[in-house]
Amino acid sequence: MMQLALIGIGAGAAAALLFASVTSGSLLSIFLFYVAPLPLLIAGIGWSHWSALVGSAAGAVAVALLFGPVFFFGFLASTGVPAWWLSYLAMLARPATAPAASTTLEWYPPGRLVMWAAILAVAMIVLAIPNFGSDAETFRAGMQAALTQLLRIETGEPSGTAALPDAARARQLIEFLVTALPLAGAVLATITHVLNLWLAARIVKFSGRLGRPWPDLSGMTFPKPLLLALAAAVALSFAGGMLGIVAGVVAAGLLMAYGVLGFAVLHAITAGMNVRPFLLGGVYAATLVIGWPVLALCLLGLVETAIDLRARIARTRTLPPLQQ
């Protein structure tokens, strides 16, 4: 137990340093902030979720002592709790119940891990909303003030007419960011949770400490009620007010989870194709560079959930040849 605690404290210290780098204000610090859960995930998957839990507490206390109590809760919400919970679920198993099961244990499925990654991302953004205001008007005003200060843009009426177009564009940009940033935050947090979990598992597997078999990621599935939750969130996002803002964040996070499912479906349906490396490489590159192709992957994930696309394509590949 002492070894697990020491490993957890070390992982917590590394996570705290990565998390605290955001106070520098540099662009690199944004990347470091989002990979802060990685040391805790490695400790939780490679040793025990108790190590991740100890590390989460140690890291939260460390940043609180250095920067104040607000950072304590920020670290737990964005780094500590997600890393501990995902590492716990990743190594969760129960006795196999299927008669034809090839193993004696049934491990927590990867699709539900992606679902939890989205839920934790949504929770992180929703918990941050009250920092800017308790209702829609004060939230938007708080976001506008924070963005104006961050971007150093003067949004007041300029004295000279020549500067008017620039001031108007600046106001339009800030108004757009006020609407888009909560949604983008949920999407980005979902992606980083999934990538951190995958990278931590790969590192632990490479070290020989992974205690579970590597899952079939291309075969992941989501629970059916998740689609109903997404539909409800999309509908409520048009309600306006704080309910609409929160529902929009929920819809963005869950939709990104279906984007991850879309990538899994793409891997499955392209299996055996000669052009598969070029096709997958092109899709990943386009998504990384342009961004919007991920919407097609989200649609692919939704179609898979609705009609079981992978099974339909698999049946067409295994049909016997027609008799002449």
Disulfide bonds with the S-S distance in Angstrom:
none
